[in-house]
Amino acid sequence: MSGVFVVTVALSPSAQADPNAPVIPSHSEVQAAQERVVSVERSVYDIQADLAAASQRLEDLAVAAEQAAEAYNGALLRWEQAKTAVTAATERADRAADEAVKARDLLAGFLVSDSNSGSTLMSFSSALTAQGQHRLLSQLSQSDMSSRALDAHYQTWAAANELADVYRADAQAALDDAKAAKSAATEARSAAESAVAAQQQAVSSIDAQRSALLAELAGVQDISIALATRRQVGLEQQQAALLEAQRLLEQQQLLAKDRREQRERRRLEALAEQQRLEQEHQNEQERREQEQKERADAEAMESAPWPAPAPETPPVPSPEAPPGPAPEPSPAPAAAPEPSHAPVPPPVPVPKPSPTPAAAPDPPPAPVPPPVPPPAPEPPPAPVPPAPAEGAQAAINFAYAQLGEPYVWAAAGPDAWDCSGLTMGAWAQGGVSLPHYSVAQYDVTTPITVSQLRPGDLIFWASDPSDPGSIFHMGLYIGNDEMIHAPRTGRNVSIENIWYWETPDFFSRP
């Protein structure tokens, strides 16, 4: 009993320890917990980064697919244009060949009519078909026909022959271009198919990856998958709101830039108009001064006295030789008599001016002070051809009727569309023919600025904002910053804000 008692007494202090006594973690436990927190935070950050990368990859693949689809549309358009060029070139070549045959027949008929036997015709006919022009000329030189008429027939045939050769070469070049365009269209179609297939495959794989990442995120954050999904959706919506705010800021900056450019254009136009008025005034002032000077010179000439005749100058006598011994007479003949001075003709009488006094010159007109031009009013902005009201509304109505129909690359209706196919079909209802290619639609329409947008106008996105040749997507503006467009594979024709995505790069009016 005493041993048990001792044991009981020894154990009772430990069994009755204060439950409120603080538990102090060791330093190693604190450090391990901190490392776990850092690891969890890093895992959450990495998973969210992977989710963002997956979304961006889907976006990039969608853009690449649409770029490939529009490149195919462009290649197809060039092929159609090349085939049209082949047809036109072939028709020209055929007509030229017919003209060459007619010219040859006329030449042969001329030879027949002037030849004495069939042998001449045979020789000329063989020259036309065998050894060509040189032999023909040698044959013609031996004939006794009219060289002028014969040469005219020959020149007509030679020119027709040469033109036919040129058009045949053009037709062959057009055919080669068409073959190259067809090959390029085939390659573009394969590239578009591959891009769309890659996009569709990525949609499935990235969706699976996204689900796995959300489950991992829920495990790391010790929350349910549904809660993790809602949280991720909320974060993405928050990010989208930030991007929307950024796009709105870009929109405001774009509009402000457009307004600045319009103000500067108006200022330069007003300055040019003021300079033109000043130049006109200066030219008018110089013209008046020149007229005054010419009038004053003419009046001075009329009022000047006639010059008096110059006095006659008397002849100067020659000096006499001094006296001296007379020389011995020589047997030479007598010297010729001294020539007398030529008589001076009498002065021609100068008619006296009329005694009527000259009229006093008119005083020069007082210089007209330069008019002070009024300040030029600001001219209106450069006019932009308006979209036809009925045509634009018909195009918009057609686009509304296609809402909900699927996007299919290279499609132009009646139940599926790509972006340029939809705008082409819409404006066809408005009476305007547009090509099935976004770059070409911009090329054949009138460029405008964002501040000039009106319902029915076209909006474009490009890979390079400075190069319309890089356009790959477009939509139909319906007003209030909204458009109807066929977005991309997997989405239907819809109405969206024009700033919902990237900032638009180009605008035009059919």
Secondary structure per residue as TSV (DSSP state, phi and psi in degrees):
chain	resnum	aa	ss	phi	psi
A	1	M	-	360.0	-41.8
A	2	S	H	-63.9	-34.2
A	3	G	H	-67.9	-40.6
A	4	V	H	-64.3	-41.4
A	5	F	H	-60.9	-40.6
A	6	V	H	-64.3	-42.1
A	7	V	H	-64.6	-42.8
A	8	T	H	-61.4	-43.6
A	9	V	H	-64.5	-34.0
A	10	A	H	-73.4	-29.2
A	11	L	H	-92.1	-22.0
A	12	S	H	-64.9	-35.7
A	13	P	H	-61.4	-38.9
A	14	S	H	-70.3	-39.4
A	15	A	H	-69.6	-26.8
A	16	Q	T	-105.1	33.0
A	17	A	-	-69.0	153.7
A	18	D	-	-67.6	117.1
A	19	P	T	-69.3	-18.9
A	20	N	T	-88.4	5.9
A	21	A	S	-66.2	133.8
A	22	P	-	-65.4	141.3
A	23	V	-	-101.2	117.2
A	24	I	-	-101.4	114.0
A	25	P	-	-66.2	152.8
A	26	S	-	-77.8	166.0
A	27	H	H	-61.1	-39.4
A	28	S	H	-67.3	-35.9
A	29	E	H	-66.0	-42.0
A	30	V	H	-61.9	-45.1
A	31	Q	H	-63.3	-41.2
A	32	A	H	-64.2	-40.2
A	33	A	H	-64.9	-42.5
A	34	Q	H	-61.9	-39.2
A	35	E	H	-66.1	-37.2
A	36	R	H	-65.3	-39.8
A	37	V	H	-62.9	-46.1
A	38	V	H	-61.6	-41.3
A	39	S	H	-63.6	-42.2
A	40	V	H	-64.6	-45.1
A	41	E	H	-61.3	-40.4
A	42	R	H	-65.8	-39.8
A	43	S	H	-63.9	-43.0
A	44	V	H	-61.7	-45.3
A	45	Y	H	-61.7	-44.4
A	46	D	H	-64.4	-41.5
A	47	I	H	-65.9	-43.9
A	48	Q	H	-64.2	-36.5
A	49	A	H	-64.5	-39.6
A	50	D	H	-65.6	-37.9
A	51	L	H	-64.2	-43.3
A	52	A	H	-64.9	-39.6
A	53	A	H	-64.7	-38.2
A	54	A	H	-64.1	-43.7
A	55	S	H	-63.5	-41.6
A	56	Q	H	-66.0	-36.4
A	57	R	H	-63.4	-41.7
A	58	L	H	-60.6	-42.7
A	59	E	H	-63.1	-45.0
A	60	D	H	-63.6	-41.3
A	61	L	H	-66.8	-36.4
A	62	A	H	-64.4	-43.4
A	63	V	H	-64.3	-43.4
A	64	A	H	-61.9	-40.0
A	65	A	H	-64.0	-41.3
A	66	E	H	-70.8	-36.7
A	67	Q	H	-61.1	-43.3
A	68	A	H	-65.2	-39.2
A	69	A	H	-64.5	-43.2
A	70	E	H	-70.5	-31.8
A	71	A	H	-63.3	-38.1
A	72	Y	H	-65.3	-41.9
A	73	N	H	-58.0	-42.1
A	74	G	H	-65.0	-43.0
A	75	A	H	-63.8	-38.9
A	76	L	H	-65.3	-40.4
A	77	L	H	-63.5	-43.4
A	78	R	H	-64.9	-34.9
A	79	W	H	-65.1	-44.2
A	80	E	H	-62.1	-41.6
A	81	Q	H	-64.4	-38.5
A	82	A	H	-66.0	-39.6
A	83	K	H	-65.3	-38.6
A	84	T	H	-63.3	-40.2
A	85	A	H	-65.0	-37.3
A	86	V	H	-62.2	-45.4
A	87	T	H	-59.9	-47.7
A	88	A	H	-64.2	-43.0
A	89	A	H	-66.4	-38.3
A	90	T	H	-64.9	-41.7
A	91	E	H	-62.9	-42.0
A	92	R	H	-62.6	-42.9
A	93	A	H	-64.2	-40.6
A	94	D	H	-64.3	-43.5
A	95	R	H	-63.2	-41.1
A	96	A	H	-65.3	-38.0
A	97	A	H	-64.5	-40.5
A	98	D	H	-61.9	-42.5
A	99	E	H	-64.0	-37.8
A	100	A	H	-64.3	-40.3
A	101	V	H	-63.9	-43.2
A	102	K	H	-61.4	-43.5
A	103	A	H	-64.4	-38.1
A	104	R	H	-64.9	-42.3
A	105	D	H	-65.0	-39.8
A	106	L	H	-62.7	-41.7
A	107	L	H	-64.3	-43.9
A	108	A	H	-65.0	-39.9
A	109	G	H	-63.2	-37.9
A	110	F	H	-62.6	-41.1
A	111	L	H	-65.5	-39.0
A	112	V	H	-64.4	-44.1
A	113	S	H	-65.5	-28.7
A	114	D	H	-104.3	0.8
A	115	S	-	-90.6	155.5
A	116	N	S	-93.2	-15.6
A	117	S	S	-151.6	170.4
A	118	G	H	-71.9	-15.0
A	119	S	H	-65.5	-35.9
A	120	T	H	-64.5	-44.1
A	121	L	H	-60.8	-41.3
A	122	M	H	-63.3	-39.1
A	123	S	H	-68.1	-40.6
A	124	F	H	-71.1	-38.4
A	125	S	H	-63.2	-42.7
A	126	S	H	-65.6	-32.5
A	127	A	H	-66.4	-35.3
A	128	L	H	-67.4	-29.5
A	129	T	H	-110.3	-18.8
A	130	A	T	-101.2	-79.9
A	131	Q	T	-99.6	5.0
A	132	G	-	83.2	-151.1
A	133	Q	H	-67.0	-37.9
A	134	H	H	-64.3	-45.1
A	135	R	H	-67.4	-37.3
A	136	L	H	-60.8	-44.1
A	137	L	H	-63.7	-40.0
A	138	S	H	-66.0	-36.2
A	139	Q	H	-66.7	-43.1
A	140	L	H	-65.6	-33.1
A	141	S	H	-66.4	-22.2
A	142	Q	T	-87.2	-9.9
A	143	S	S	-84.6	161.5
A	144	D	-	-106.7	28.0
A	145	M	S	-81.6	175.2
A	146	S	-	-70.0	116.4
A	147	S	H	-66.4	-33.6
A	148	R	H	-69.0	-47.1
A	149	A	H	-66.6	-38.9
A	150	L	H	-65.2	-41.0
A	151	D	H	-65.0	-37.1
A	152	A	H	-63.2	-44.6
A	153	H	H	-63.9	-39.0
A	154	Y	H	-66.9	-44.3
A	155	Q	H	-62.7	-38.3
A	156	T	H	-62.2	-45.0
A	157	W	H	-64.7	-44.1
A	158	A	H	-63.8	-42.2
A	159	A	H	-65.2	-42.5
A	160	A	H	-63.9	-39.7
A	161	N	H	-62.3	-45.0
A	162	E	H	-65.6	-42.1
A	163	L	H	-63.3	-39.7
A	164	A	H	-62.1	-40.5
A	165	D	H	-62.8	-41.9
A	166	V	H	-62.7	-45.6
A	167	Y	H	-69.3	-32.8
A	168	R	H	-65.1	-39.7
A	169	A	H	-64.9	-40.3
A	170	D	H	-61.9	-42.2
A	171	A	H	-63.8	-39.7
A	172	Q	H	-66.3	-40.5
A	173	A	H	-64.0	-41.1
A	174	A	H	-64.1	-38.0
A	175	L	H	-64.6	-41.0
A	176	D	H	-63.6	-41.6
A	177	D	H	-62.2	-40.4
A	178	A	H	-64.4	-39.4
A	179	K	H	-63.9	-43.2
A	180	A	H	-63.8	-40.8
A	181	A	H	-65.5	-38.5
A	182	K	H	-64.4	-42.3
A	183	S	H	-62.9	-42.4
A	184	A	H	-64.2	-38.0
A	185	A	H	-65.8	-38.7
A	186	T	H	-63.7	-44.2
A	187	E	H	-64.1	-41.0
A	188	A	H	-65.3	-36.8
A	189	R	H	-64.5	-43.3
A	190	S	H	-62.0	-41.6
A	191	A	H	-64.1	-40.2
A	192	A	H	-66.3	-42.6
A	193	E	H	-60.4	-43.3
A	194	S	H	-64.6	-41.8
A	195	A	H	-65.2	-43.1
A	196	V	H	-66.9	-40.7
A	197	A	H	-62.9	-41.5
A	198	A	H	-63.1	-39.3
A	199	Q	H	-64.1	-45.7
A	200	Q	H	-65.2	-40.2
A	201	Q	H	-64.9	-38.9
A	202	A	H	-68.3	-32.9
A	203	V	H	-58.8	-45.8
A	204	S	H	-67.8	-48.4
A	205	S	H	-67.4	-38.5
A	206	I	H	-72.8	-31.9
A	207	D	H	-62.5	-43.2
A	208	A	H	-64.8	-41.9
A	209	Q	H	-63.0	-39.5
A	210	R	H	-64.0	-42.5
A	211	S	H	-62.0	-43.4
A	212	A	H	-64.5	-39.9
A	213	L	H	-66.4	-38.0
A	214	L	H	-65.9	-39.7
A	215	A	H	-63.3	-41.6
A	216	E	H	-64.6	-40.1
A	217	L	H	-63.9	-40.0
A	218	A	H	-63.5	-41.0
A	219	G	H	-64.9	-41.7
A	220	V	H	-66.1	-41.2
A	221	Q	H	-85.9	0.3
A	222	D	T	57.6	45.7
A	223	I	S	-131.6	171.0
A	224	S	-	-74.1	159.4
A	225	I	H	-63.0	-40.2
A	226	A	H	-61.9	-41.7
A	227	L	H	-67.7	-39.9
A	228	A	H	-63.1	-39.1
A	229	T	H	-64.3	-45.5
A	230	R	H	-62.8	-39.4
A	231	R	H	-64.6	-43.2
A	232	Q	H	-65.6	-40.3
A	233	V	H	-61.3	-42.8
A	234	G	H	-61.8	-42.4
A	235	L	H	-63.6	-40.6
A	236	E	H	-67.1	-37.9
A	237	Q	H	-65.2	-37.7
A	238	Q	H	-64.1	-42.1
A	239	Q	H	-64.6	-39.2
A	240	A	H	-63.7	-38.1
A	241	A	H	-64.2	-38.8
A	242	L	H	-64.2	-42.1
A	243	L	H	-65.1	-38.2
A	244	E	H	-62.5	-41.9
A	245	A	H	-63.3	-38.5
A	246	Q	H	-65.2	-40.9
A	247	R	H	-66.2	-38.8
A	248	L	H	-63.4	-38.6
A	249	L	H	-63.7	-42.6
A	250	E	H	-63.5	-37.7
A	251	Q	H	-61.1	-46.9
A	252	Q	H	-62.5	-39.4
A	253	Q	H	-65.7	-39.8
A	254	L	H	-65.1	-43.3
A	255	L	H	-65.3	-40.8
A	256	A	H	-63.6	-40.8
A	257	K	H	-62.8	-41.6
A	258	D	H	-62.2	-43.5
A	259	R	H	-63.8	-41.1
A	260	R	H	-60.8	-42.7
A	261	E	H	-64.3	-38.9
A	262	Q	H	-65.7	-42.6
A	263	R	H	-61.8	-42.7
A	264	E	H	-65.7	-38.4
A	265	R	H	-64.1	-42.5
A	266	R	H	-64.7	-38.8
A	267	R	H	-63.3	-43.3
A	268	L	H	-67.3	-37.2
A	269	E	H	-65.8	-41.4
A	270	A	H	-65.0	-40.4
A	271	L	H	-64.0	-42.0
A	272	A	H	-64.3	-39.2
A	273	E	H	-65.3	-41.8
A	274	Q	H	-64.1	-42.2
A	275	Q	H	-63.5	-37.2
A	276	R	H	-64.3	-43.7
A	277	L	H	-63.5	-42.3
A	278	E	H	-64.0	-39.4
A	279	Q	H	-66.9	-39.4
A	280	E	H	-63.0	-42.6
A	281	H	H	-63.3	-42.5
A	282	Q	H	-64.2	-41.7
A	283	N	H	-63.3	-41.6
A	284	E	H	-64.1	-41.6
A	285	Q	H	-63.5	-42.3
A	286	E	H	-65.5	-37.8
A	287	R	H	-64.4	-42.4
A	288	R	H	-64.6	-43.4
A	289	E	H	-62.4	-38.8
A	290	Q	H	-66.8	-40.1
A	291	E	H	-64.0	-42.7
A	292	Q	H	-61.4	-40.2
A	293	K	H	-67.1	-43.6
A	294	E	H	-64.3	-40.3
A	295	R	H	-65.5	-42.0
A	296	A	H	-64.4	-39.9
A	297	D	H	-64.2	-41.7
A	298	A	H	-65.0	-41.5
A	299	E	H	-66.9	-37.0
A	300	A	H	-65.1	-37.8
A	301	M	H	-65.5	-39.9
A	302	E	H	-69.9	-37.1
A	303	S	H	-86.1	-8.2
A	304	A	S	-72.5	138.5
A	305	P	-	-68.1	150.3
A	306	W	-	-67.9	141.5
A	307	P	-	-71.0	138.4
A	308	A	-	-71.5	152.8
A	309	P	-	-70.0	146.4
A	310	A	-	-70.3	138.3
A	311	P	-	-63.5	149.2
A	312	E	-	-75.8	134.1
A	313	T	-	-88.9	121.2
A	314	P	-	-68.1	152.3
A	315	P	-	-70.6	145.3
A	316	V	-	-90.4	120.5
A	317	P	-	-69.8	148.9
A	318	S	-	-79.0	142.9
A	319	P	-	-68.7	144.4
A	320	E	-	-82.3	146.8
A	321	A	-	-73.9	144.5
A	322	P	-	-67.5	152.5
A	323	P	-	-69.1	147.8
A	324	G	-	-162.5	178.5
A	325	P	-	-63.8	137.0
A	326	A	-	-70.3	137.2
A	327	P	-	-71.8	158.5
A	328	E	-	-65.2	136.8
A	329	P	-	-65.5	132.6
A	330	S	-	-99.9	158.3
A	331	P	S	-73.8	-4.3
A	332	A	S	-64.1	154.1
A	333	P	-	-62.3	158.0
A	334	A	-	-63.5	145.5
A	335	A	-	-67.6	151.5
A	336	A	-	-66.9	147.9
A	337	P	-	-64.5	149.4
A	338	E	-	-57.8	131.9
A	339	P	-	-70.2	138.8
A	340	S	-	-82.5	156.9
A	341	H	-	-66.2	139.9
A	342	A	-	-66.2	136.2
A	343	P	-	-68.3	140.5
A	344	V	-	-83.3	124.7
A	345	P	-	-66.5	147.7
A	346	P	-	-66.2	151.3
A	347	P	-	-66.9	140.7
A	348	V	-	-74.0	127.2
A	349	P	-	-67.3	135.5
A	350	V	-	-94.0	126.2
A	351	P	-	-65.1	138.0
A	352	K	-	-78.6	146.4
A	353	P	-	-66.2	158.7
A	354	S	-	-58.9	139.9
A	355	P	S	-73.4	-7.4
A	356	T	S	-66.6	132.4
A	357	P	-	-68.2	145.4
A	358	A	-	-70.9	143.4
A	359	A	-	-68.6	143.6
A	360	A	-	-64.4	136.7
A	361	P	-	-65.8	144.5
A	362	D	-	-65.3	137.3
A	363	P	-	-64.8	141.7
A	364	P	-	-62.1	142.3
A	365	P	-	-63.8	147.1
A	366	A	-	-64.5	138.1
A	367	P	-	-61.4	135.1
A	368	V	-	-80.2	124.9
A	369	P	-	-64.8	142.6
A	370	P	-	-63.7	132.6
A	371	P	-	-69.0	141.4
A	372	V	-	-83.7	111.0
A	373	P	-	-66.6	136.5
A	374	P	-	-66.3	154.9
A	375	P	-	-59.7	128.0
A	376	A	-	-67.5	130.1
A	377	P	-	-68.7	154.2
A	378	E	-	-65.3	120.9
A	379	P	-	-70.1	154.5
A	380	P	-	-66.8	158.7
A	381	P	-	-60.5	158.9
A	382	A	-	-54.3	129.7
A	383	P	-	-66.7	142.2
A	384	V	-	-115.5	129.5
A	385	P	-	-60.2	124.3
A	386	P	-	-72.1	150.3
A	387	A	-	-70.1	136.6
A	388	P	-	-56.5	127.3
A	389	A	H	-57.3	-49.8
A	390	E	H	-66.6	-41.7
A	391	G	H	-63.6	-44.4
A	392	A	H	-63.5	-43.6
A	393	Q	H	-66.8	-37.3
A	394	A	H	-64.0	-39.5
A	395	A	H	-64.5	-43.2
A	396	I	H	-65.6	-42.8
A	397	N	H	-60.6	-40.1
A	398	F	H	-64.4	-43.4
A	399	A	H	-63.4	-39.4
A	400	Y	H	-58.9	-38.6
A	401	A	H	-67.7	-16.2
A	402	Q	T	-97.0	1.3
A	403	L	T	-56.5	136.2
A	404	G	T	91.0	-12.0
A	405	E	-	-79.1	150.8
A	406	P	B	-77.2	154.2
A	407	Y	B	-81.7	128.6
A	408	V	-	-136.4	125.4
A	409	W	T	-63.8	141.3
A	410	A	T	69.5	10.1
A	411	A	-	-91.3	144.2
A	412	A	B	-135.5	46.3
A	413	G	S	92.2	178.9
A	414	P	S	-85.4	-10.8
A	415	D	S	-120.6	3.0
A	416	A	-	-149.3	151.9
A	417	W	B	-146.6	151.4
A	418	D	-	-108.0	-178.6
A	419	C	H	-63.4	-48.0
A	420	S	H	-77.2	-26.6
A	421	G	H	-65.4	-36.8
A	422	L	H	-67.7	-46.5
A	423	T	H	-68.2	-34.1
A	424	M	H	-63.5	-46.4
A	425	G	H	-65.2	-37.5
A	426	A	H	-65.6	-48.4
A	427	W	H	-75.5	-18.1
A	428	A	H	-63.0	-35.5
A	429	Q	H	-70.1	-23.3
A	430	G	T	-88.9	4.3
A	431	G	T	87.6	14.3
A	432	V	-	-121.1	128.5
A	433	S	-	-91.5	121.1
A	434	L	-	-119.9	147.3
A	435	P	-	-74.1	158.6
A	436	H	S	-87.8	67.5
A	437	Y	S	-168.3	123.3
A	438	S	H	-62.3	-40.7
A	439	V	H	-62.3	-44.4
A	440	A	H	-68.0	-33.3
A	441	Q	H	-64.7	-37.4
A	442	Y	H	-67.1	-39.1
A	443	D	H	-64.7	-34.9
A	444	V	T	-94.5	3.3
A	445	T	S	-114.0	175.0
A	446	T	E	-93.0	118.5
A	447	P	E	-62.9	140.2
A	448	I	E	-135.1	178.3
A	449	T	-	-104.4	169.5
A	450	V	G	-63.8	-32.2
A	451	S	G	-74.3	-12.6
A	452	Q	G	-98.3	6.3
A	453	L	-	-59.9	135.2
A	454	R	-	-132.6	154.4
A	455	P	T	-53.6	133.0
A	456	G	T	102.0	-13.7
A	457	D	-	-72.2	168.3
A	458	L	E	-110.5	143.2
A	459	I	E	-122.6	137.6
A	460	F	E	-129.3	147.9
A	461	W	E	-119.5	140.9
A	462	A	E	-133.9	155.6
A	463	S	S	-68.4	-36.5
A	464	D	S	-118.3	111.5
A	465	P	T	-60.8	-13.8
A	466	S	T	-99.8	-0.8
A	467	D	-	-127.7	105.8
A	468	P	G	-62.3	-20.3
A	469	G	G	-68.2	-11.2
A	470	S	G	-100.7	12.6
A	471	I	E	-62.1	138.7
A	472	F	E	-137.3	-6.8
A	473	H	E	-148.2	153.0
A	474	M	E	-156.5	164.1
A	475	G	E	-148.8	170.2
A	476	L	E	-105.6	118.8
A	477	Y	E	-73.6	134.3
A	478	I	E	-120.2	5.6
A	479	G	E	102.0	162.1
A	480	N	T	55.6	40.0
A	481	D	T	60.3	27.6
A	482	E	E	-121.5	156.7
A	483	M	E	-144.4	162.1
A	484	I	E	-110.8	130.8
A	485	H	E	-151.9	162.9
A	486	A	-	-100.0	104.7
A	487	P	-	-68.7	-63.4
A	488	R	-	-172.7	174.2
A	489	T	T	-58.1	132.0
A	490	G	T	96.0	-7.0
A	491	R	-	-125.6	159.6
A	492	N	B	-104.6	165.8
A	493	V	-	-57.2	130.1
A	494	S	E	-149.3	168.2
A	495	I	E	-101.1	130.3
A	496	E	E	-146.2	159.3
A	497	N	E	-67.8	140.0
A	498	I	T	-67.6	-14.1
A	499	W	T	-103.3	12.6
A	500	Y	S	-68.4	-20.1
A	501	W	S	-122.1	-129.1
A	502	E	S	-79.1	162.1
A	503	T	-	-66.7	129.4
A	504	P	-	-59.9	149.8
A	505	D	-	-106.2	-32.0
A	506	F	E	-140.7	155.0
A	507	F	E	-140.3	145.7
A	508	S	E	-152.3	167.0
A	509	R	E	-128.9	122.9
A	510	P	-	-63.9	360.0
